[in-house]
Amino acid sequence: MTSDDDDEDLATEAGRDEHVAVYLRFRKVFGDASTRSATARKRKKNKKEGASVPFADGRDPHGLGDVIDSLASRMGWTSPLARSGLLNSWPEIVGFETAEHSTPEGIEEGMLTISCDSTAWATQLRLMRSQITTTIAQRFPDAGIESVRFVGPNAPSWKRGPRSIPGRGPRDTYG
């Protein structure tokens, strides 16, 4: 006689108690630790160490920041992300007052170009060049910034425009 037959006998002995019959049906459907099949017991014995086990070491979920960082490093996105982070945090690097008078224009071949409101601000930032490059190297090492160039406002060019003429102009008529 099997345990299933015993469960049915218990249900008939209990009479018409429906809760006992429901319990026994659930136990039959979902199983009981003591009534596992022989194959389930074999699987438990043959389980190898180091196999994929829930709640084992190394199975904890990772934070989103860690996942994005590993993805960016695998795909080679760390340098462009560092460069855009540098351009966005320019006010924090040089200070908010200085950032009002200077704007990072772009990065080409390791050179960061900064456009300034006046030549006086460009000169002031040239004097602060070592401090700025040190801060950039510490906070954004993946950006690959080797040098910083400060540019003042562009003066008008007399060589181009609708009224310019080729050559030296009126200076060639002396003497």
C-alpha positions as CSV (number, residue, x, y, z in Angstrom):
1,M,0.0,0.0,0.0
2,T,1.4,3.4,-0.9
3,S,1.2,6.7,0.9
4,D,-1.5,8.0,-1.5
5,D,-3.7,5.1,-0.5
6,D,-3.1,6.0,3.1
7,D,-4.1,9.6,2.5
8,E,-7.4,8.5,0.8
9,D,-8.1,6.1,3.8
10,L,-7.5,9.0,6.2
11,A,-9.9,11.1,4.2
12,T,-12.6,8.5,4.4
13,E,-12.0,7.9,8.1
14,A,-12.3,11.7,8.7
15,G,-15.8,11.4,7.3
16,R,-17.1,14.4,5.6
17,D,-14.6,16.9,6.9
18,E,-13.8,18.9,3.7
19,H,-10.8,20.7,5.1
20,V,-9.0,17.4,5.7
21,A,-9.8,16.3,2.2
22,V,-8.5,19.6,0.7
23,Y,-5.3,19.3,2.8
24,L,-4.7,15.8,1.6
25,R,-5.3,16.8,-2.0
26,F,-2.9,19.7,-1.7
27,R,-0.3,17.4,-0.1
28,K,-0.8,15.0,-3.0
29,V,-0.5,17.6,-5.7
30,F,2.3,19.7,-4.2
31,G,4.2,16.9,-2.6
32,D,5.6,16.3,0.8
33,A,9.2,16.1,1.7
34,S,8.8,12.6,3.0
35,T,7.1,11.3,-0.1
36,R,9.5,12.5,-2.8
37,S,10.0,10.2,-5.7
38,A,13.2,8.1,-6.1
39,T,14.4,10.3,-8.9
40,A,14.2,13.4,-6.8
41,R,16.2,11.7,-4.1
42,K,18.8,10.7,-6.7
43,R,19.0,14.3,-8.0
44,K,19.6,15.5,-4.5
45,K,22.5,13.0,-3.9
46,N,24.1,13.7,-7.3
47,K,24.2,17.5,-6.8
48,K,27.7,18.7,-7.3
49,E,29.5,21.4,-5.4
50,G,29.9,24.7,-7.2
51,A,26.9,24.2,-9.3
52,S,24.5,27.0,-9.8
53,V,22.6,27.3,-6.6
54,P,20.2,30.0,-5.7
55,F,21.4,32.3,-2.9
56,A,25.0,31.1,-3.4
57,D,28.0,33.4,-3.5
58,G,28.2,35.5,-6.6
59,R,24.5,35.3,-7.3
60,D,23.5,38.6,-5.7
61,P,22.0,41.2,-8.0
62,H,24.3,44.1,-8.9
63,G,23.4,47.8,-8.7
64,L,22.5,49.7,-11.9
65,G,25.5,51.9,-11.6
66,D,27.9,48.9,-11.5
67,V,26.1,47.4,-14.5
68,I,26.3,50.6,-16.5
69,D,30.0,51.1,-15.6
70,S,31.0,47.6,-16.7
71,L,29.0,48.0,-19.9
72,A,30.6,51.3,-20.7
73,S,34.1,49.9,-20.1
74,R,33.4,46.8,-22.3
75,M,32.0,48.9,-25.1
76,G,34.8,51.5,-24.9
77,W,32.5,54.4,-23.9
78,T,34.5,55.6,-20.9
79,S,36.4,58.3,-22.8
80,P,33.4,59.9,-24.5
81,L,31.4,59.8,-21.3
82,A,34.3,61.3,-19.3
83,R,34.6,64.1,-21.9
84,S,30.9,64.9,-21.8
85,G,31.1,64.8,-18.0
86,L,34.0,67.3,-18.1
87,L,32.1,69.7,-20.4
88,N,29.0,69.5,-18.2
89,S,30.8,70.1,-14.9
90,W,33.0,73.0,-16.1
91,P,31.4,75.4,-13.4
92,E,32.4,73.0,-10.6
93,I,36.0,72.7,-12.0
94,V,36.8,76.5,-12.3
95,G,34.1,78.0,-10.0
96,F,30.8,79.5,-10.9
97,E,32.0,83.1,-11.3
98,T,34.8,82.1,-13.7
99,A,32.4,79.8,-15.6
100,E,30.1,82.7,-16.3
101,H,32.9,84.3,-18.3
102,S,34.3,81.1,-20.0
103,T,32.8,78.3,-21.9
104,P,34.3,75.0,-23.0
105,E,34.0,74.7,-26.8
106,G,35.3,71.2,-27.4
107,I,38.0,68.6,-27.2
108,E,40.1,67.7,-30.2
109,E,43.1,65.4,-30.1
110,G,43.6,65.8,-26.3
111,M,43.3,69.6,-26.3
112,L,40.4,71.3,-24.5
113,T,39.5,74.6,-26.0
114,I,38.0,77.2,-23.7
115,S,36.3,80.4,-25.1
116,C,36.5,83.4,-22.8
117,D,34.4,86.6,-22.8
118,S,37.4,88.9,-22.9
119,T,41.2,88.8,-23.3
120,A,41.5,89.6,-19.6
121,W,39.6,86.5,-18.7
122,A,41.6,84.4,-21.1
123,T,44.8,85.8,-19.5
124,Q,43.5,85.0,-16.0
125,L,42.7,81.5,-17.0
126,R,46.1,81.0,-18.6
127,L,47.6,81.9,-15.2
128,M,45.4,79.2,-13.6
129,R,46.2,76.6,-16.3
130,S,48.2,74.2,-14.0
131,Q,45.5,74.2,-11.4
132,I,42.8,73.6,-14.0
133,T,44.7,70.8,-15.7
134,T,45.5,69.1,-12.3
135,T,41.8,69.2,-11.4
136,I,40.8,67.8,-14.7
137,A,43.4,65.0,-14.5
138,Q,42.2,64.0,-11.0
139,R,38.4,64.1,-11.7
140,F,38.3,62.9,-15.3
141,P,41.4,60.7,-16.0
142,D,39.6,58.9,-18.8
143,A,38.9,62.1,-20.8
144,G,42.5,62.1,-22.1
145,I,43.0,65.9,-21.8
146,E,46.7,66.7,-22.4
147,S,46.5,70.5,-22.7
148,V,44.1,73.4,-22.3
149,R,43.9,76.3,-24.7
150,F,42.2,79.6,-23.7
151,V,40.9,81.7,-26.5
152,G,39.7,85.3,-26.2
153,P,36.9,86.9,-28.3
154,N,37.6,86.9,-32.0
155,A,38.6,90.2,-33.4
156,P,37.3,91.2,-36.8
157,S,39.5,90.1,-39.7
158,W,40.3,92.8,-42.3
159,K,41.5,90.1,-44.7
160,R,38.0,88.7,-45.4
161,G,34.7,90.3,-46.2
162,P,32.8,92.0,-49.0
163,R,35.2,95.0,-49.3
164,S,38.5,93.1,-49.1
165,I,40.9,93.0,-52.1
166,P,43.6,90.5,-52.8
167,G,47.2,91.5,-52.2
168,R,48.7,94.1,-49.9
169,G,46.2,96.8,-50.6
170,P,47.0,100.5,-50.4
171,R,50.4,99.9,-48.8
172,D,52.0,98.8,-52.1
173,T,51.8,102.4,-53.6
174,Y,54.4,104.0,-51.4
175,G,57.3,105.8,-53.0
